[in-house]
Amino acid sequence: MSGFVEALRAYREGALSRESLLTEVERQLFEHRIDAVALLKLLNEEHARVRLPDNLHSAIAARILHWRDPRPAAVLPDQPNVARIPARDGTETIVIERDGGGVAAAQVGDAVEAAEAHRAEPVTLGGVLQGRFKLLEPVGQGGMSAVYKAIDLRKVEACATDPYVAVKLLTVPLSGFGHSLALLQSEAQKLQSLPHPNIVRVIDCDRDGRTVFMTMEYLNGEPLKRQLMAPDFKGMPPAEAEGIVASIAAALDFAHRNGIVHGDLKPANIIITDKNEVKVIDFGISRLVAAQHGHGADGRPWVAALTPLYASPEMLEQSTPDPRDDVYALACIAHELLTGQHPFDERSALDAREAGMRLQRHRDVSRGQFKAIEHGLEFDRERRTPTVAQFLREFRTHRRRSLEYMLLAGGLVTIVLLAALYFGLRGRSTPASSVAHHAALSSFEIFRDCPTCPLMKVMPPGRFNQGSAPGDRGAQPFEQPQHPVAIGRPFGMSVYEVTLGEFREFVAATQRKITGCTVYDGQWHERPDLGWSDVGYPQTGTHPVACVSWRDALDYTVWLSHKTGHHYRLPSESEWEYAARAGTEAPRPWSKNTEWACNSANIADLAASQRYPGWKVHSCNDGYVYTAPVGSFDPNAFGLYDMLGNVFEWVQDCWHADYRGSPSDGSAWVSSDCTQRDLRGGSWFTSPQYVSVAARNRFDAGYRSNTIGFRLVRDAE
């Protein structure tokens, strides 16, 4: 019992957060260190001694009761058959099959499968999926889904700081279990290719018996719908509304460029996090339902998966989803954000079209915004704004016109002021370098130079000790001597390794022929028939690109620099290690406990040893033998993913046998023989002793392997 009392004391003293306290309660219950009844009694005694906040006391009590006596979740009465689907990023989707249109209504030899579906156990609070994901509390329920906060028991066992995930249960009729599972898995694979800061990341699909579920990241925040439905909401300031619209547009534009249409965009599918980030969820779910159902038993189109107030006429008429359907929904949301009112007085697009309704300009909407919204709400798809990027440009024209008016009205004043400034500063010289051609970026700012460009994050200037210290266990001579390095300027580092999807765009644009790769299948082979698009193991667009040489990576940076007008390059060894260390001296995030390694990196582990017996591996299982989708593991303290493991990463530097004579300013060391280039970070193949932020490797500049990829640096202008 002392552990629980100590955790409460730490919380009261401010040393433990509310979430950390709840995590500790879950951990102690999971490890059977305390009996649930005894813990509940102790909680009440402590509450009587020193009163806890009522909401915290209730939250702890609820968790204890869930472990002691799991209760049925609040499932709609006409949805007795439940299927749940988990994903590795921490979110789960639960599918509930209805009698009226689901498995029970299946025909043509499906009687056995339908009967089995009726025996599916209902979803329960406190229930555990795959022995891993425990449902803690309902978060929300809509027409298509029920969302639960869950805890990943593997992360609890590994003492991870954030073990929470989201579980979404789809409350839609799915006919044919096998077909439904295949469709959901296919949809998840598409959604995994969308690593974007404004899109909730989907990790994976799986099943627990007949329970199918999809896992995604858990977000602290609330849906935009809650703000819009507040009784006193009359619209928000234009700048705030425009920021939300721009974030939604960025997510949609990125998805559209990757061939994915949302299909059911609405305020309930937009989350505003506690950090004021905008996240879009539920991409493609309505298309999944439409693909299975088409028409209902009464012969009418099955549109229950859609939200009519935000659906375009074509979506309501069951046409194939198109990016312009998302534009229609975005225009509806933009109007509500500015005015607090639906553009057609809570009527669907079909009803509004039938009634001959036309959009009326609200007093809080500028003429430019009105024209943009009106264009986006055209009932005819062919006349509607073709892309979200164009919608956003049109939506923002009010700022440019206001500026033009101000310039015209104040033209004379401006000329006088400029003249005074000129004569006042005459005789002084201004260095050309002080004139910025691009907006300055602040430390740790996240940015993307184009919708399909890699996501970047600004690394601040700083100092660190590069290389291994003399006493570091397993340190190699070429990692020494350890020496101080000062990074004098900020630089952008890619948040993820360059993905297969990002590299594919480069190959398509340049028509390059990149073939030949050294691959591992128990032993190393040179395979002239393999390459970046087929590395010898399964990959999707969101996996890190592999089978690329140093020269291939360099060509990518040149192409991206030309495309964006910004200078992209490979990181120097010093920049790479500075970003990997992220302000710490430790050689790896998990210190000496290799069981925690699988939270932070995709390296040689028990999953790999099952495929390749005899490997030296970490004593944990991350579920991946080969590469994992980028961002599948915990980021480092700088918010960068996969700095260790997944794939080796090329850097600029030429190989040197040690650090004697190396630069101390963070620049690349490119003197002497440059036939071999450096690699950092390790890969899925790397054994424990060689996984370190100081570890180095090398290969010829033209060498390609299915363990090697790269990440980028962009100079901060």
C-alpha positions in Angstrom: 0.0 0.0 0.0 3.0 2.3 0.6 3.5 2.9 -3.1 0.0 4.3 -3.5 0.4 6.5 -0.4 3.8 7.8 -1.7 2.2 8.6 -5.1 -0.5 10.6 -3.4 2.0 12.4 -1.3 4.1 13.2 -4.4 0.9 14.6 -6.1 0.0 16.8 -3.2 3.6 18.1 -3.1 3.5 19.0 -6.7 6.1 16.4 -7.8 3.6 14.2 -9.6 1.0 15.3 -12.2 -2.6 14.2 -12.2 -2.1 12.0 -15.2 1.1 10.5 -13.7 -0.8 9.6 -10.5 -3.6 7.9 -12.5 -0.9 6.0 -14.4 0.7 4.8 -11.2 -2.7 3.6 -9.9 -3.1 1.6 -13.1 0.4 0.2 -12.8 -0.1 -1.0 -9.3 -3.4 -2.7 -10.1 -2.0 -4.3 -13.2 1.0 -5.7 -11.3 -1.3 -7.1 -8.6 0.7 -5.3 -5.9 -2.5 -4.1 -4.2 -6.0 -5.6 -3.9 -8.6 -3.4 -5.6 -11.0 -3.5 -2.5 -8.1 -2.6 -0.2 -7.0 0.2 -2.5 -10.5 1.7 -2.6 -10.6 1.7 1.2 -7.2 3.3 1.4 -8.3 6.0 -1.2 -11.3 6.9 0.9 -9.2 7.1 4.1 -6.7 9.4 2.4 -9.5 11.5 1.0 -11.0 11.9 4.5 -7.6 12.8 5.9 -6.6 15.4 3.3 -9.4 16.1 0.8 -8.5 15.4 -2.9 -10.2 17.4 -5.7 -13.6 15.8 -6.3 -12.9 15.0 -10.0 -9.5 13.3 -9.1 -11.1 11.2 -6.3 -13.8 10.1 -8.7 -11.3 9.3 -11.5 -9.2 7.1 -9.2 -12.3 5.4 -7.8 -13.6 4.7 -11.3 -10.3 3.1 -12.3 -10.3 0.9 -9.3 -13.9 -0.2 -9.9 -13.2 -0.9 -13.5 -10.4 -3.3 -12.5 -12.5 -4.9 -9.8 -15.9 -5.2 -11.6 -15.9 -4.4 -15.4 -19.3 -3.1 -16.4 -20.9 -3.0 -19.8 -20.1 0.1 -21.8 -22.9 2.4 -23.0 -23.6 0.8 -26.4 -26.7 1.7 -28.3 -29.5 -0.8 -27.8 -29.8 -1.6 -31.5 -26.1 -2.4 -31.8 -25.5 -5.8 -29.9 -22.7 -7.1 -32.1 -19.4 -5.4 -31.6 -16.1 -5.6 -33.5 -13.0 -3.7 -32.4 -9.8 -2.9 -34.3 -6.4 -1.9 -32.6 -3.6 0.3 -34.0 0.0 0.6 -32.8 0.0 4.3 -32.4 -2.2 4.1 -29.4 -5.8 4.5 -30.7 -8.4 1.8 -31.2 -11.5 1.6 -33.4 -14.4 -0.6 -32.3 -17.0 -1.7 -34.9 -20.5 -2.5 -33.7 -22.8 -4.5 -36.1 -26.5 -3.8 -36.1 -29.2 -6.3 -36.6 -31.0 -4.0 -39.1 -28.2 -3.9 -41.6 -25.3 -5.9 -40.3 -24.2 -9.4 -40.0 -27.6 -10.6 -38.9 -29.0 -9.6 -42.2 -26.3 -11.4 -44.2 -27.6 -13.9 -46.8 -26.2 -16.3 -49.4 -24.4 -18.8 -47.2 -23.5 -16.3 -44.4 -25.8 -17.9 -41.8 -22.9 -19.5 -39.9 -20.9 -16.3 -39.8 -24.0 -14.3 -38.8 -24.7 -16.7 -36.0 -21.1 -16.4 -34.7 -21.4 -12.6 -34.9 -24.4 -12.7 -32.6 -22.4 -14.5 -30.0 -19.8 -11.7 -29.9 -19.3 -10.3 -26.4 -20.4 -6.8 -25.8 -17.8 -4.1 -25.3 -17.2 -3.4 -21.6 -15.4 -0.8 -19.6 -12.4 -2.4 -18.1 -12.3 -5.0 -20.9 -8.9 -5.7 -22.4 -8.2 -6.2 -26.1 -5.5 -8.7 -27.1 -4.3 -8.7 -23.5 -3.0 -5.2 -24.1 -5.5 -2.4 -24.5 -7.8 -1.8 -21.4 -10.8 0.5 -21.9 -10.9 3.1 -19.1 -13.7 5.6 -19.9 -15.9 6.7 -22.7 -14.8 9.9 -24.4 -17.6 10.5 -26.9 -20.3 9.0 -29.1 -21.5 10.0 -32.5 -23.5 8.6 -35.3 -20.7 6.5 -36.5 -18.5 5.8 -33.6 -18.0 5.5 -29.8 -14.6 6.6 -28.6 -12.9 5.3 -25.4 -9.8 6.3 -23.6 -7.6 3.2 -23.1 -4.4 2.3 -21.4 -1.7 0.2 -23.1 -0.7 -2.4 -20.5 2.6 -3.1 -22.2 3.6 0.5 -21.7 2.4 0.3 -18.1 4.6 -2.7 -17.6 7.6 -0.9 -19.2 6.9 2.2 -17.0 6.3 4.4 -20.0 5.5 8.0 -19.1 2.4 8.2 -21.4 0.6 4.8 -21.7 -2.7 6.2 -22.8 -4.3 5.5 -26.2 -7.7 6.1 -27.8 -10.1 3.4 -28.9 -12.7 4.2 -31.4 -15.6 1.8 -31.9 -17.5 2.2 -35.2 -21.2 2.1 -34.6 -22.0 1.3 -38.2 -23.5 -1.9 -39.8 -20.8 -4.0 -41.4 -22.0 -6.9 -43.5 -19.6 -9.9 -43.6 -17.0 -10.1 -40.9 -14.1 -11.2 -43.1 -14.9 -8.6 -45.8 -15.3 -5.9 -43.1 -11.9 -6.7 -41.6 -10.2 -6.7 -44.9 -11.7 -3.3 -45.8 -10.7 -1.8 -42.5 -7.2 -3.1 -42.7 -6.9 -1.7 -46.3 -8.2 1.7 -45.0 -5.8 1.7 -42.1 -2.8 1.1 -44.5 -3.9 4.2 -46.5 -4.3 6.3 -43.3 -0.8 5.2 -42.1 0.6 7.1 -45.1 -0.6 10.5 -43.6 2.1 11.7 -41.2 1.0 15.3 -40.8 0.8 17.5 -37.7 -2.9 18.2 -38.4 -3.9 14.6 -38.9 -4.5 12.2 -36.0 -2.1 9.3 -36.7 -3.4 5.8 -37.3 -1.1 3.0 -36.4 -2.5 -0.4 -37.3 -5.5 -2.7 -37.6 -5.9 -6.1 -35.8 -8.5 -8.3 -34.3 -9.3 -10.0 -31.0 -11.5 -12.9 -31.9 -14.3 -11.3 -33.8 -13.5 -8.0 -32.3 -11.8 -5.7 -34.9 -10.1 -2.5 -33.8 -7.9 0.4 -35.1 -5.4 2.2 -32.8 -4.5 5.9 -33.0 -2.8 8.5 -30.8 -4.7 9.8 -27.8 -5.4 13.5 -27.7 -6.1 15.7 -24.7 -8.6 18.2 -26.0 -12.1 18.6 -27.2 -14.0 18.5 -30.6 -14.6 21.8 -32.4 -18.3 20.9 -32.2 -18.3 21.6 -28.5 -17.2 25.2 -29.1 -19.7 25.7 -31.9 -22.6 24.3 -29.8 -21.9 26.5 -26.8 -25.1 28.6 -26.1 -23.3 31.9 -26.2 -21.2 31.2 -29.3 -21.8 33.9 -32.0 -18.6 33.4 -34.0 -14.9 33.8 -33.3 -12.5 36.6 -34.2 -11.5 36.3 -37.9 -7.8 35.7 -37.2 -8.6 32.8 -34.9 -11.2 31.3 -37.4 -8.7 31.7 -40.2 -6.0 29.8 -38.2 -8.4 26.8 -37.7 -9.5 26.9 -41.3 -5.8 26.9 -42.5 -4.9 24.0 -40.3 -7.9 21.9 -41.5 -7.0 22.9 -45.1 -3.4 21.8 -44.6 -4.5 18.4 -43.4 -7.0 17.9 -46.3 -4.5 19.1 -48.9 -1.9 16.6 -47.7 -4.5 13.8 -47.7 -5.8 14.7 -51.2 -2.2 14.8 -52.6 -1.9 11.2 -51.2 -5.1 10.1 -52.8 -7.3 10.1 -49.7 -10.6 12.0 -49.4 -12.1 12.5 -45.9 -15.7 12.2 -47.0 -17.3 13.1 -43.7 -15.6 16.3 -42.5 -17.5 18.0 -39.7 -16.8 19.8 -36.4 -17.0 16.6 -34.5 -14.1 15.2 -36.5 -11.9 18.2 -35.7 -10.1 18.1 -32.4 -8.6 21.2 -30.7 -6.0 20.0 -28.3 -5.0 21.4 -25.0 -1.9 22.9 -26.8 -4.3 24.6 -29.2 -3.3 22.3 -32.1 -5.9 21.4 -34.7 -6.2 17.7 -35.5 -8.5 16.0 -38.1 -9.8 12.5 -37.5 -11.8 9.8 -39.2 -10.4 10.0 -42.7 -12.1 7.7 -45.1 -14.5 6.0 -42.7 -17.6 7.0 -44.6 -16.1 5.7 -47.8 -15.5 2.4 -46.0 -19.2 2.2 -45.0 -20.4 3.2 -48.5 -18.2 0.6 -50.1 -19.9 -2.1 -48.0 -23.5 -1.0 -48.1 -24.5 1.0 -51.1 -28.2 0.8 -50.5 -30.2 -0.2 -47.5 -32.9 -2.9 -47.3 -35.6 -0.4 -48.3 -33.7 0.4 -51.5 -32.7 3.9 -50.5 -29.0 5.0 -50.4 -27.3 4.1 -47.2 -26.1 7.5 -45.9 -26.3 7.0 -42.2 -22.5 7.3 -42.0 -22.6 10.9 -43.2 -23.5 14.0 -41.4 -26.0 15.7 -43.8 -25.4 19.3 -42.6 -21.8 19.2 -43.9 -22.1 16.7 -46.7 -22.1 17.8 -50.3 -25.1 16.9 -52.6 -22.9 14.4 -54.4 -22.0 12.6 -51.1 -25.6 12.5 -50.1 -26.4 11.0 -53.5 -23.8 8.3 -53.1 -21.4 9.6 -55.7 -17.7 8.6 -55.6 -16.0 10.8 -53.0 -14.0 13.7 -54.5 -11.7 16.4 -52.9 -14.4 18.9 -53.8 -16.7 17.2 -51.3 -14.3 18.1 -48.6 -14.1 21.6 -49.9 -17.9 21.9 -49.4 -17.6 20.7 -45.8 -14.7 23.0 -45.1 -16.7 26.0 -46.4 -19.6 25.1 -44.1 -17.3 25.0 -41.1 -15.6 28.3 -42.1 -19.0 30.0 -42.2 -19.9 28.6 -38.7 -16.6 29.7 -37.2 -17.1 33.2 -38.4 -20.8 33.6 -37.7 -21.9 30.9 -35.3 -24.5 29.8 -37.9 -24.8 27.1 -40.4 -24.8 28.6 -44.0 -28.2 27.1 -44.9 -30.0 27.4 -41.5 -29.4 23.8 -40.5 -30.6 22.3 -43.8 -28.8 19.7 -45.8 -27.3 20.5 -49.2 -30.1 18.5 -50.9 -32.9 20.3 -49.1 -31.2 23.7 -49.6 -30.8 23.0 -53.3 -34.4 21.9 -53.7 -35.6 25.0 -51.9 -33.5 27.2 -54.2 -31.6 28.7 -51.2 -28.6 31.0 -51.8 -26.0 32.0 -49.3 -26.5 35.4 -47.7 -23.6 37.4 -46.5 -23.4 37.8 -42.7 -22.3 41.1 -41.3 -19.2 39.4 -39.7 -18.0 38.0 -43.0 -15.9 40.1 -45.3 -16.7 40.2 -49.0 -13.6 38.2 -49.8 -14.5 35.5 -47.3 -18.1 35.5 -48.5 -17.0 34.9 -52.1 -14.7 32.1 -51.0 -17.4 30.4 -49.0 -20.0 30.9 -51.7 -17.6 29.3 -54.2 -16.9 26.4 -51.9 -20.7 25.8 -51.3 -21.7 25.5 -55.0 -24.3 22.7 -55.2 -22.8 21.6 -58.5 -19.4 19.9 -58.0 -18.1 21.1 -61.4 -18.6 24.7 -60.3 -17.3 24.3 -56.8 -13.8 25.3 -55.7 -11.6 22.5 -57.1 -9.0 22.3 -54.3 -8.7 23.2 -50.6 -5.5 25.1 -51.4 -7.5 27.4 -53.7 -10.3 27.7 -51.2 -7.8 28.9 -48.6 -6.2 31.4 -51.0 -9.7 32.8 -51.8 -10.6 32.8 -48.2 -7.5 34.9 -47.3 -8.0 37.5 -50.1 -9.8 39.8 -47.6 -6.4 40.5 -46.0 -4.7 41.4 -49.2 -7.5 43.7 -50.3 -7.6 45.4 -46.9 -3.9 45.9 -47.2 -4.3 47.3 -50.7 -6.9 49.7 -49.5 -4.7 50.9 -46.6 -1.8 51.4 -49.0 -3.9 53.4 -51.4 -5.6 55.5 -48.7 -2.3 56.1 -47.0 -0.1 56.3 -50.0 0.9 59.9 -49.6 1.7 59.4 -45.9 3.8 56.3 -46.8 5.8 58.2 -49.4 6.6 61.0 -46.9 7.6 58.5 -44.2 9.8 56.6 -46.6 11.5 59.7 -47.8 12.1 60.8 -44.2 13.5 57.3 -43.4 15.8 57.5 -46.5 17.2 60.9 -45.7 17.4 60.1 -42.0 19.5 57.0 -42.6 21.5 58.4 -45.5 25.1 57.7 -45.0 24.6 54.5 -43.0 25.2 51.2 -44.7 23.1 48.1 -44.0 24.7 44.7 -44.6 22.8 42.7 -47.2 22.8 39.6 -44.9 20.6 41.5 -42.4 17.7 41.6 -44.9 15.6 38.5 -44.5 14.1 37.0 -47.6 11.9 34.6 -45.6 10.1 34.8 -42.3 12.4 33.9 -39.4 11.8 30.6 -37.7 11.8 30.3 -33.9 13.4 27.4 -31.9 11.4 24.2 -32.0 8.9 25.6 -34.5 7.4 22.9 -36.7 7.0 23.8 -40.4 6.6 22.3 -43.8 7.7 24.1 -47.0 5.1 22.4 -49.2 2.1 20.0 -48.7 4.2 17.0 -49.6 7.5 18.2 -48.2 9.0 16.5 -45.1 7.9 17.9 -41.8 10.7 19.9 -40.2 11.4 21.2 -36.7 13.8 24.1 -35.8 16.7 23.0 -33.6 18.1 25.8 -31.5 21.8 26.8 -31.2 23.6 25.0 -28.4 26.7 23.2 -27.1 27.3 19.5 -26.4 30.0 16.9 -26.1 30.3 14.8 -29.2 31.4 11.2 -29.1 31.8 8.6 -26.4 33.3 9.4 -23.0 36.3 7.3 -22.0 34.3 5.4 -19.4 31.3 4.6 -21.7 30.6 0.9 -21.8 31.1 -0.5 -25.3 32.6 2.7 -26.7 34.6 2.3 -29.9 37.9 4.0 -30.8 36.3 5.8 -33.8 33.7 7.4 -31.4 36.6 9.2 -29.5 38.0 11.5 -28.3 34.9 13.1 -26.9 35.1 16.8 -27.7 33.0 20.0 -27.2 31.0 21.3 -30.2 29.2 24.6 -30.4 26.2 24.8 -32.8 26.1 28.6 -33.5 23.0 28.8 -35.7 19.5 27.3 -35.7 18.7 24.7 -38.3 15.6 22.7 -39.4 15.8 18.9 -38.8 13.2 16.6 -40.3 10.9 15.2 -37.6 10.8 11.8 -39.3 13.1 9.9 -41.6 12.3 10.6 -45.3 9.5 8.3 -46.2 8.9 6.0 -49.1 6.0 8.2 -50.2 8.1 11.4 -50.1 11.0 9.7 -52.0 8.5 8.3 -54.6 7.5 11.9 -55.5 11.2 12.7 -56.2 11.7 9.6 -58.4 8.5 10.4 -60.4 9.5 14.1 -60.9 13.1 13.3 -62.0 12.4 10.0 -63.8 15.5 8.5 -62.1 16.2 4.8 -62.4 17.4 3.7 -59.0 17.9 -0.1 -58.8 20.1 -2.6 -57.0 20.3 -3.2 -53.3 22.1 -5.3 -50.7 19.4 -7.1 -48.6 19.4 -9.4 -45.6 17.3 -12.6 -45.4 19.4 -14.6 -43.0 22.5 -13.6 -44.9 23.5 -10.6 -47.1 22.9 -10.7 -50.8 23.3 -8.2 -53.6 20.0 -8.0 -55.5 20.0 -6.0 -58.8 16.3 -6.5 -59.1 15.4 -4.8 -55.8 15.6 -1.2 -54.9 13.8 1.6 -53.0 10.3 0.6 -54.2 10.8 -3.1 -53.2 13.4 -3.6 -50.5 12.7 -7.3 -49.8 10.2 -6.8 -47.0 6.7 -5.1 -46.9 6.5 -1.3 -46.7 3.9 1.4 -47.2 4.2 5.0 -48.1 4.7 6.0 -44.4 7.7 3.6 -43.8 11.2 5.1 -44.1 12.7 4.8 -47.6 15.5 2.3 -47.7 17.9 1.0 -50.4 19.1 4.5 -51.1 22.8 5.5 -51.4 24.5 8.6 -50.1 24.4 10.0 -53.7 20.7 9.2 -54.0 20.0 11.1 -50.7 22.1 14.0 -51.9 20.2 14.1 -55.2 16.9 14.2 -53.3 18.2 17.2 -51.3 19.1 19.1 -54.5 15.7 18.4 -56.0 13.8 19.5 -52.9 15.9 22.6 -52.6 15.1 23.5 -56.2 11.4 22.7 -55.7 11.0 24.8 -52.5 13.5 27.6 -52.9 15.1 26.6 -49.6 18.4 25.0 -49.0 18.0 21.3 -48.0 21.0 19.0 -47.3 22.1 16.1 -45.2 23.0 16.8 -41.6 26.5 17.0 -40.5 27.6 14.4 -38.0 27.7 17.0 -35.3 24.2 18.3 -36.1 22.9 14.8 -36.2 24.3 13.9 -32.8 23.3 17.2 -31.2 19.7 16.5 -32.3 19.8 12.9 -31.2 21.2 13.7 -27.8 18.5 16.4 -27.3 20.2 18.0 -24.4 21.2 14.8 -22.6 24.5 13.1 -21.9 23.0 9.5 -22.0 24.1 7.4 -24.9 20.5 6.1 -25.3 17.1 7.1 -23.9 16.5 3.8 -22.0 19.7 3.8 -20.0 20.7 0.3 -18.9 17.2 -1.2 -19.0 17.0 -2.7 -22.5 13.4 -3.8 -21.8 12.4 -0.2 -22.3 14.2 0.1 -25.6 11.1 -0.9 -27.6 9.3 2.2 -26.5 11.9 4.4 -28.1 13.4 2.6 -31.1 12.9 -0.1 -33.7 16.0 -2.1 -33.2 16.9 -5.8 -33.1 14.6 -7.3 -30.5 12.6 -10.5 -29.6 10.4 -10.1 -32.7 13.6 -10.2 -34.9 15.1 -13.1 -33.0 11.9 -15.2 -33.7 12.5 -14.6 -37.4 16.3 -14.9 -37.2 17.3 -17.2 -34.3 20.7 -16.5 -32.9 20.7 -12.7 -33.1 21.9 -10.7 -30.2 18.8 -8.6 -29.3 17.2 -6.3 -26.8 15.0 -8.1 -24.3 11.7 -6.6 -25.5 9.3 -6.9 -28.4 8.3 -3.9 -30.5 6.3 -6.0 -33.0 8.5 -5.2 -36.0 11.1 -7.5 -37.6 12.0 -4.9 -40.3 11.1 -1.2 -40.6 8.2 0.4 -38.8 6.1 3.3 -40.0 7.9 6.5 -39.1 6.8 8.0 -35.7 5.7 4.6 -34.3 7.9 5.0 -31.2 8.3 7.7 -28.6 10.1 10.9 -29.7 13.2 12.2 -28.0 13.3 15.4 -25.9 13.5 17.5 -29.0 10.4 15.9 -30.5 12.3 14.0 -33.2 11.3 10.4 -34.0 13.5 7.3 -34.9 16.8 9.0 -34.3 17.8 5.5 -33.1 16.8 2.4 -35.0 14.5 1.8 -38.0 17.1 2.7 -40.7 20.7 4.0 -40.6 20.8 7.6 -41.7 23.4 9.1 -44.1 25.2 12.3 -43.0 27.4 14.7 -45.0 30.7 13.8 -43.4 33.5 11.7 -45.0 34.7 8.8 -42.9 37.6 9.5 -40.4 39.0 6.9 -38.1 38.5 9.1 -35.0 37.6 12.6 -34.0 41.1 14.0 -33.7 41.1 17.2 -35.8 37.3 17.3 -36.3 35.4 20.6 -36.5 34.2 22.2 -33.3 31.5 24.4 -34.9 29.0 21.8 -36.0 30.1 21.8 -39.7 30.6 18.7 -41.7 34.1 17.2 -41.9 34.7 16.7 -45.6 38.5 16.6 -45.8 40.6 13.6 -46.8 39.3 10.6 -48.7 35.5 10.9 -49.2 34.9 7.6 -51.0 33.2 6.5 -47.8 30.5 8.5 -46.0 29.2 8.3 -42.4 26.0 6.7 -41.1 24.4 7.2 -37.8 21.6 5.9 -35.6 21.5 2.1 -36.2 18.6 0.2 -37.8 16.1 -2.6 -37.3 19.2 -4.9 -37.8 21.4 -3.4 -35.1 22.3 -5.4 -32.0 22.2 -3.7 -28.5 25.9 -2.8 -28.1 25.9 -0.7 -31.3 22.7 1.3 -30.6 23.8 4.6 -29.3 23.7 8.3 -30.2 27.5 8.2 -30.4 27.8 5.1 -32.6 29.2 5.5 -36.1 29.2 3.4 -39.2 30.4 3.9 -42.8 29.9 2.7 -46.4 30.8 3.7 -49.9 28.8 6.7 -51.2 27.2 4.5 -53.8 26.2 1.6 -51.4 22.5 0.7 -51.0 21.1 -1.5 -48.3 17.6 -2.3 -47.0 18.9 -1.1 -43.6 19.9 2.4 -44.8 17.8 5.6 -45.3 18.2 9.3 -44.4 16.8 12.4 -42.9 17.2 16.0 -43.8 18.4 19.4 -42.6 17.1 22.7 -43.9 19.0 25.8 -43.3 17.0 28.3 -41.3 17.2 31.6 -43.3 
